[in-house]
Amino acid sequence: MSKKEKIKFILDFAKALTFALLTALFGIFAFIVVNIEKLNNFQMIVSAFGIIVIVIFFYFLIRYMVKKLKELEVLE
């Protein structure tokens, strides 16, 4: 496997991971919207923590993808 193919594979995997994170984020938002009146403090804190963790992970994933895209541009 050449370096270019390896980078393309990594980018495809990162793209799939991006969609999974977005799905999880929308799932948390949907849970909050559906159960807004029944949420207790613990559920609100855990939901907020989950959103923060996903957003932070998403930020670093996007930075990693940009780095790999620049690396791929250099190879081509």
Order of alpha helices (4+ residues) and beta strands (2+ residues): alpha-alpha
